[in-house]
Amino acid sequence: MDKKTISRDGTPIAYTVGGEGPPVVLVTGAMTTGAFDAPLAGLLAERFTVVAYDRRGRGDSGDTPPYAVEREFEDLAALVDTVGGTAALYGMSSGAALALLAAASGLPVSRIAAYEPPYAVREGGGRQRAEYSSRLQGLLAQGRRGDAVELFVALTGASPEAIRGMRHSPAWPGLEAVAPTLAHDDAVMSDGLVPRARLASVGVPVLALAGGASPAWMREATAGAVPDGTHRVLEGQGHMVDPGVLAPVLTEFFAG
């Protein structure tokens, strides 16, 4: 990240910006930094001014305690201000939920594309989220970062064999480094249920995206919770969507 802006509480937020055209801010999900969005940013930069950033507590950004989801709204507001005062947002996973909540709070955005915000739409999903939250908080309080990462990866559906392989991969230390921010994403998702009352105040067009290869519960539409929402399935895609497939869809939507 080659630039920094200062959020309302004094926290430095690191970002990159590229391209030329209407501004778009990319909001990452759990366990990722702005570098995760670099391939997508490069594709969108052909038509837009694209901002990718490290959410607080990750990469080159700071993390001023105490954490509150509202601080992340302020981080986004600072970034939007750097590109002229309004922008479209693309959020992935918990980043999609964050983008929607930020817009509901009054952030000046023009459009939102939300890829698979992991709301608990399955029966018993709320109970599972509560159990995860309690266990996560305990592990982080004990400094057991690796176990916290393992807990999160298991929640996404990874097998024990896959998790063991991850623990021995070169990427594992980087995952442990951002493990404390799992608490941030957990706070963003709250009880895990679709926050219909809050999303009803989102007054801009929303494109709710999902992958056709994702589990059925990930393909449930968020679109119905916002006044101006549409839903689209990207066939053959899973939660880790291919930027080459996603970029044309976002370009069409953000171009209006």
Secondary structure, 3 states (H helix, E strand, C coil): CCEEEECCCCCEEEEEEECCCCEEEEECCCCCCHHHHHHHHHHHCCCCEEEEECCCCCCCCCCCCCCCHHHHHHHHHHHHHHCCCCEEEEEECHHHHHHHHHHHCCCCEEEEEEECCCCCCCCCHHHHHHHHHHHHHHHHHCCCHHHHHHHHHHHCCCCHHHHHHHHCCCCHHHHHHCHHHHHHHHHHHCCCCCCHHHHCCCCCCEEEEEECCCCHHHHCCCHHHCCCEEEEEECCCCCCCCHHHHHHHHHHHHCC
